[in-house]
């Protein structure tokens, strides 16, 4: 690939490197979450949400459990200003929820922001200015001292306007484009802001570290966060926050590394929506914690509804392979995967372990509102007997013998391959019914009358339709099935051996019916399977025999 020489590292390692935090293998508690869907997410949409759409989205965020929500940049547009006023005037901000507003460190923008905040009980005023080398040189063309003074002046104005309003707002500062800023300079600016605010453990300030453009590997970002964590002034009065973007595709990893390195809070969006490659996906970060046995303090238990609402309101699509949320993330099409999952489910039923463990399924799909038969075992031409058998048993109560499952699996693969499509459970059931159950051509069982002889054998008659013509055969054997089998082989010119038989009650949906399965081995050594379904188990077994014979006659 050409032109790689024109690129170089845009990030800076901290002057002192601390990697003690890397000894941790996981966080031990959830961070404070702040949704920035209403700002970062909304500004990245091709068509931003309307006022009513934003209200519905906001209410969804409340249901999920967010306690801090950035509701917009009130000075940036009339819609964002009106949205905040609507929340205030309609009393839509719960007492335990804090709304966050964003403002640049510029006086007229800060003043308009405070106008929008009138009447808000709990608010975070988030002020920022860019501190990176690129921004200082190319955009602002200002020195380090001048950039730092912009931050200090903004911090002072926030404090003054809050005191004038008689409010108790909390403050947040972001050295925007932190990842392209020398860490010691970012620290200098943040500490200067904190000197203005003088935070305490009872009234904390937020220092937010935005990976505005993701520039480094995640462990480097972790080192930068660890440096800030160790060297910020007033640390017991500071909430250290992260705001990762996803330019390198590592937003989740950056967040997890940053949390291990000492961060207390995360700003992100649902499903990673945001400009360019997006913000960090809070759903994935939260569910990663959930899968490690840590309560994320957010409720994603109805993921399909969350996805539907998100897609409808934003016009965005959640990828089918999006972790935890995509339509295909639990799907197993491969035969070996399906077989392992089916066996794992069987083991789970037998052992009833208190912790989740199952091949190929990192979490229980039911914990996010998904189902095993429709979401996990999916059938196409790559599928095998394990998955097909699992669906038939779980959804329809049809528990075929192992060898018959294999035969049915090949049958299903053939249909899927021919149609070039995935097969739904009801299609599997219909294939099974059409191919195996009560097959009555060319031979149809009409009736039978068999009595027990003194020697324990059974004898009597069997009424059969042969190519549309009714005939009656004499039957005798060790039992009813053996007697009818002997009559078939003697009168219809059919030869087979090693009759395999099993049966069970249909427990799902059809409790009054019985299923019987029979396999017969032809002279060529091939086993042909048939199934019978009836309210009478003897009739079901004889129907299964006729089904097998008819399928053998047809060369199946």
N, C-alpha and C positions, 0 to 999 in steps of 0.2 A: 504494500500500500504506500502510495507516494505522500510526500510532504510531512512525514512524521517528525522530521528534524525541526520544524518550526514551532513545536510545542515543548514546553518545559513545565516543571512543577510550579503551580501558582500558590501553593500553601507554604506555611512556615512552621517548623517545629518549635515548640516552646524552649526557652533558654535552659530550663531544667526538665528532664524527662522522668516522669514517675510511672512505673508500670506495676506497682503493687496491686492495683485494682484488678489487673488481669488474672490474679489468683482466684477471683470469684468465678463461679461457673453459672450463676444466675442471680437476678435480683431477688430480694426477699419480700418485697411488697410492691404494690402498684404505685406509680407516680401520680401526681396531680395531673389530670387531663384537661386540656383546653382545646375545644374544637375551633378551628379557624375556617370551617366550611363556608360560613356566611361572608367571609372576606377573601382569603386566598383562593378558596374553592370557587366562589361565585365569580370573582374577577377573571378566572381562567376559562369560563364557559363561553362558547361561541355566542350564545344568547343568554345573558345573565337572567337569573330568576326574577320574576315579578314580585311585587309586594306580597301578594297572597301565597305565592309559591314559597317565598322565604319564611312566611309565618308557619306554613305546614312543615317545612324542613326544620325550623327552630323547635317546634313541638315534638318532632321525632327525636331530635337531639336530647330534649328533656326526658323523653321516655327511655332512651338508652342509658341515661344516668349522668350526663355531663353536668358538672357544677360550675364550670367556667366556660363561657361561650363568647368568642369574639364576634360581635354582631355587625361589625363593619367599620368603615372609615367615614364617619358622618360628614366630614368636610369635603369628601371627594365627589359625592354625587347627591342629588336631591333624594333619590330612592333610598340610599343608605341612611340619610338624615331622617327621612319620613319613617323608615322602618323602626329606628330606635324610638322615635316619638310615639309610634303606634304601640310598642311594647310598654311604654310608660303609661300612656293615657288609657289603655285597655287593661292595665294591671296584669300583664302577662309574664312578669318576672317573679318567680317564687322567691320567698325570703332566703332560701338556702342556695340560691343561684346567683353568681356574679357575672354580669355582662362586661365584656372587654371592648374598648374602642381604640382604634389605631389612629395615630397622628404623626406626621413628620415634625421634626424639631424646628418648626417655623411659627412665628408668633400668631399670624392671622389664622393659620390652620388650627392651632391649639385653642384659640379663643372660640372659634366656631364649634369645635368639638365640645367645649364646656357648655355652650348654649344647648347642644343636643342632649346633654346629660342631666338637665334640670329635672328633678323629681326622681332620679334613680337612687335607690337605697344603697346597693352594693355595686361598685364599679371598679374596674381596673383601667387606668389611663395608660396606654402603651405608646411611648414616644420612642422614635428611632432616628438615627442618621447613619449614613454609610461611612465606614472607616477603612475600607480596604485600600491597598496601594493603587489599584486600577481606578477606583472611584475618586480617590484624592487627586490623582494626577490628571485623569481624563475628563471627569464630570465636573467636579467642584473646583479643581485647580487651586486647592488650598493646602496650606502646610498642616502638619500634625497638630500644632497648637491651635490653629484656626478651627480645625475639625473638632477638636476636643472642646473648644469654647462653644461651638454650636450645641453640643450635647449638654454642657453645663447650663447654658442659657435656657434651653428647653426644660431642663429639670427644675430650674428656679421658677419658671413661669407656671409649671404644673403645680408646684407647691403654693405659690401665691394665689392662683385662681381657686384652688381647693379651699384654702383658708377663707378667701372672700365669699365662697359659696356656703361656708359653714358645713362642708361635707367631710366625709371620712374616706375619700377615695384612696385606693391603693395605687402605687406607681410601678410601672415596668419600663425598663430601658433595654433596647437592643442595639448593639454595635452591628448594624446591618452589614452583610457580606463579611461576617466574622471569619469565615474560612480563608478569605484572601487577605486577612489582616495579620500583621505581626502580633503574636499572642501577648508579648509584653506591652505593646501599645494598646491593644484592646483592654488589657487589665488596667492600664493607666487611665483610660477614658472611663471605664466602668467605675473605678474607685473614685474618680472625680465627681461623677454623678451621685454616687452613694454619700459622698461627703456633703452634698447639698441636702439630700433627703434624710440623712441620719436615721436609718431604719433600726428598729429594735425587735426582739423576739415577739413582742406583743403587736407590733405593727410593721410587718415585713415588707420589703421591696422585692421586686422580681428583676433579676438580671437574666436576660434571654439571649442565648447564643445561636444565631441563625446560620445554618449551613445554606445561605441564600443560593449559592452555587456549590454543589458538592464537588470537591476538588481532590480529595485524598482517599486512601484506603481507610476503612472504618477504625482501625486501631490508632491511626494518626489523629483522627477526630477525637477519639477517646483521650489521647495524651493531651490535646489542647484543652478539653473539658477538665481533665484532672488538674492541669496547671491553674486554671481559673478557680477551680474548687478550693485549692490549697492556698491561694494568694489573695482572694477577694477580701476586702475589709468588711467588717460587720457581718461575718459569715453566718453567725447565729440569727441575724436579722434579715437574711437574704434567702429567697427561694431561687435556686439555680435552675433555669429552664432551658429546654432545647427546642429548636425549630428547624428540623432537618428537611432539606429537599432531596431530590432523587436523581440528580443528573447522571450519576455513575451507576444507578440501579442499586444503591446500597443504603437507601434511606432508613430501612428497618434496622439494618446492621449498625448504622451510625447511632441510631437511637438507643439500641440495646447496649452498645459500647459506652455511650455517654451516660447512661443510667448506672452502669457498673462503676464509672469513673467519678460519680458523685452528684449527678444531676437529680433534681427533685420533681421536675415537672416536664411535660411534653406538650407541645403545640403541634397539631396535625389535622388531617382530614379523614373522613370516611373513604375508604378504598383508594386513598392516595391522590385524590383530585387536586389539581393545582397547575400553575403555569409550567411550561416546558414538560419535563417528565413528572412533575407533580410534587406534592408534599409527602411527608411520611404517612403511611397508611396506619391509622390508629387501630383499625380492626385487626390487622395482622399482628401488631405489637401486643395488643391486649390479649388476643387469642393465643399467641406464643406463650404468654404468662400462664394463661388458663391451662394450657397443655402441660405445663410444669407443676401444676397443683397450686398456683398462686391466684388469688381472687383479683381479677383486673378491675373490679369496682365499676364495670360497665356491663350492660346486659345485651348480649348478642344472641340470645336464645331463639329468636325468630329471624334468622338470617334471610330466608326467602322474602319476607315482608320488607325487611330493611333494604334489600337490593331492589325490590320492585319500586319502593317509594323513592329511593335515590335516583334510579334510572328515569323514572317518570318526571321528576322535578328538575333534574339537571340536563336531561338529554344525553347523558354519558352512558356508556355501557360497562358493566363489570365483566372483565374477561372470564371466559369459561374456566380458565386455569388460575384465576385469582385465589390466593391461599384462603382457605376456610369458607369463602363466599361464592366462588365460581360454580356454575352448574355441573362441571365435570370433575371437581377436585376430589370427590370421593368415589368417582366412577371407576370400576374395574371391568375392562373389556377382555383383557388377556385371560386365557383359560387357566394358566398356572396361578395368577393372582386370585381369580375367582375361587379356585379350589382351596387355596390357602385361607381365604377369608371365610369360606363356608365351613372349613374344618375348625378354624378359630372360633367361630360362633358356636359350633357344637361343643368345643372344649369349654367355652365360657358358660354355656348352659349346665354342663356337668359339674364344673369346679366352683362356679359362682365366686370368682375372686373379688376382693374389695377394691382393687385398683384396675384401671383400664389397661389392657394389653391385648392387641390383636394384630396379626400380620397385615401390613400395608395400610392400616387405618390408624393414623397418629392420634386422632381423637374420635370419640363416639359421635357419629353424624347426628344422632338424635339430640345431642346437646345444643346444636344450632338449628334445630327444626327440620332436619332431613330424614329420609326414610331409607331403610336398607334395600327394599325390593325395587324402588324406583330410582334411587340416587346412587346406590353402591354397585350392585350387580347389574350391569348393563349388557345386553346381548347383541352381538354382531358376528361377522364371520370369523373373528378372532377368538370367540368365546369357547368354553369347554363344558364338559359334563358337570363340573362342580358348580359353576354359576347357574347353569340351566336348571340343575336339580334343586339348587337352593331356592330359586324363585318359585318353582313349582310346589315345593314343600311349604315354604313360608306363606305364599299368597293363596294357594289353592288346596293345601293339605295333601298333595299327591307325592307320596314317598316311594319312588321307583327303586327297584333293586339296583345295585351298583352297576352291573353290566348293562342294564337297560338304560340307565342314565347316560352311559357312554354312547349307546346306539341313538338315543334321542338327541344327544348333543351333536352328533354328526348330521342328523336330519335337520336340526335347526341351523347349523352352519351352512348347509347347502341352500336352504331357503334364503338366508341373509345374504349369502354370496351372490345368488342369482338375482335378488332384488336390489342389491347394492344399498342396503339400508339397515339401520338398527331396528330390532324387533322389540316391541313393547310386551309386557307381561300377558296382556289379553291375547296377543298374537301367538305367543308361545302356547298358551292354553288351547287355542283353536287348532294349532298344528298338532298338538298332542291328541286332541279329540278326533280330528280328521284322519290321522295316520295310524292310531293305535287302538282307540276305544270302540268296542262293539262293532268291529268291521264285519259286514254281513254279505260281502260279495267275493266269490260266487256262491259260498255256502252260508246259509242263515239258520241259526238255531230257532226252532219254533216252540218246541215243548219237549219235556222228558218225563218219564215215569220209571223210577228205579226203586226196587225193594231189596231189603236185606235178606239174604239166603241163610240157611242154618249154618253153613260153613263160614259165615262172616263176609262173603263176597256180596256184590251188588249186581242185580240183573234187571232188565226191563227193556224199554223202547225209547228211541230218540227220534223226534220228528224234525226233519231238516228240509229246507228248500234248496234244491240244487239247480242253479241257473233258472230260477223261477218256477220249478216244478217240485211239488211237495213229495217227500219220500219218508218212509219209516224204517229205521234200522234196529236190529236187535243189538243189545249192548250187555256186556258182562265184564266185570273186573273187580279188583280188590277194593275199590271205592267208587263213588259216583264219577269223579274225574277220570279215573283209570278206565272205567267202563265206557264212558263216552269217547275217550281217546282211542280205545281199541276199536270201537264201531267206526270211527272216522277213518282210521288206517285200513280197516278191512274193506269198507264199502266205497271210499272215495279215492283209493289209489294213492294216498299220501303216506310217505315214510319219514319217520323222524325218531329221535331217541332223546334220552337225558332231559326229560321234562322238568323245568325249574318253575317253582310256584311260590308266590307270596301274596299276602292280602293285608288290608287294614281298613278301618272305618274312616270315612271322610269326615274329619273333625272341624273343618273350616267351611262354614256356609252351608254344608249339606250333611248334617250329622246323621240323617236317617239312611244314607247310602253307604255302600261298601265298594272298595276298589280291589280288584284282583289283577295280578300280573303273571303271565306265563311266558317262558322262553322254551323253544323247542329247537333241537339241533338236527339239521338236515344231514343227508349222506355226504355232503361236501364239508361238513364240520362247522358250518356257519350257524350261529344262533339267531333265530327270528323271534321277535317279541310281539306280544299282544296284550291288550288290557281290556278288562270288562268292568262295567259300572252298573249296579243294580241295587235295589233295596234288599234283595236276598243274596247272601254271600255265595250260596251254591250256584245260583244263576249267574252271578258276576264271574265266578271262576270258569264256568263253562263258556260264557261269552268271551272271556280272555283267551281260552283255548281256540275257539273259532276265529278270533281275531288273528292269533298267531298263525293258524293254518292258512287263512285267507291271504295274509301278508307274505307267507312263504310261497304260496301259489303265484302271487304277483311278482315274485322275485325280489322282495324287499328285505 
